[in-house]
Amino acid sequence: MTDQPETRPLPCTRCGTQCGIAEDYESYSDWGPAVIGADGMVRPQDPEGFGHKHEPRPIRFRACCPNCGHQWTLRRRVDLTA
């Protein structure tokens, strides 16, 4: 049995409520050639196509307060395996 490190809630830096964490990613979908409709709207040439989704790249972890809505980028390391 491994010893778990002692933990404490992650408090909001504004109101003190326990926060959650979110991971932001950079990603995009390539829909291929585009056309301009008579209404001026840009659309994929093949509307039935599903496009090509590129692998997401992690950008940052941020803390999110459910009480006051404050969010900030975490400078601490995040371990999602715990």
PLY file of the C-alpha trace (Angstrom):
ply
format ascii 1.0
element vertex 82
property float x
property float y
property float z
element edge 81
property int vertex1
property int vertex2
end_header
0.00 0.00 0.00
1.39 3.40 -0.98
1.06 6.38 1.27
-1.10 9.13 -0.20
0.24 12.64 0.33
-1.77 14.89 2.62
-4.24 17.01 0.65
-6.26 20.17 1.17
-8.90 21.93 -0.96
-7.68 24.36 -3.64
-9.16 27.69 -2.45
-10.23 30.57 -4.67
-7.80 33.46 -4.33
-10.75 35.89 -4.20
-13.50 34.29 -2.09
-11.89 31.15 -0.58
-14.40 28.64 -2.02
-12.96 25.28 -3.17
-12.16 25.43 -6.90
-12.13 22.93 -9.71
-9.53 22.67 -12.47
-9.87 22.73 -16.25
-7.34 21.94 -18.96
-7.31 24.16 -22.04
-6.29 22.77 -25.42
-5.37 24.21 -28.78
-6.93 22.29 -31.64
-8.54 22.84 -35.00
-10.55 21.06 -37.67
-9.61 21.27 -41.34
-12.83 21.32 -43.40
-11.09 21.48 -46.79
-12.01 23.76 -49.71
-14.56 26.49 -49.00
-17.22 28.24 -51.08
-19.13 31.49 -50.66
-22.91 31.18 -50.96
-25.26 33.70 -52.58
-26.13 34.85 -49.05
-22.47 35.71 -48.38
-22.00 32.81 -45.95
-18.73 30.84 -46.15
-19.28 27.07 -46.10
-17.26 23.90 -46.68
-17.46 22.79 -50.31
-18.41 19.30 -49.12
-21.04 19.83 -46.38
-21.32 16.07 -45.84
-17.61 15.82 -45.06
-16.56 15.54 -41.46
-13.31 17.44 -41.80
-9.98 16.39 -40.38
-9.50 16.98 -36.68
-5.93 17.59 -35.61
-4.50 16.29 -32.36
-5.17 18.68 -29.50
-2.16 20.26 -27.79
-2.45 21.09 -24.08
-1.99 24.79 -23.38
-2.57 25.27 -19.65
-4.40 24.22 -16.53
-6.61 26.80 -14.85
-8.50 26.94 -11.60
-12.21 27.83 -11.79
-14.29 29.04 -8.85
-17.93 27.88 -8.92
-18.92 30.60 -6.44
-17.55 33.89 -7.80
-16.45 32.81 -11.31
-12.80 33.80 -10.79
-10.34 31.88 -12.97
-6.57 31.85 -13.09
-3.73 29.87 -14.66
-2.19 27.40 -12.23
1.54 27.67 -11.70
1.62 24.47 -9.62
2.11 21.11 -11.29
-1.08 19.12 -11.88
-1.16 15.34 -11.35
-4.24 13.78 -12.98
-3.28 10.24 -11.94
-3.99 10.67 -8.22
0 1
1 2
2 3
3 4
4 5
5 6
6 7
7 8
8 9
9 10
10 11
11 12
12 13
13 14
14 15
15 16
16 17
17 18
18 19
19 20
20 21
21 22
22 23
23 24
24 25
25 26
26 27
27 28
28 29
29 30
30 31
31 32
32 33
33 34
34 35
35 36
36 37
37 38
38 39
39 40
40 41
41 42
42 43
43 44
44 45
45 46
46 47
47 48
48 49
49 50
50 51
51 52
52 53
53 54
54 55
55 56
56 57
57 58
58 59
59 60
60 61
61 62
62 63
63 64
64 65
65 66
66 67
67 68
68 69
69 70
70 71
71 72
72 73
73 74
74 75
75 76
76 77
77 78
78 79
79 80
80 81
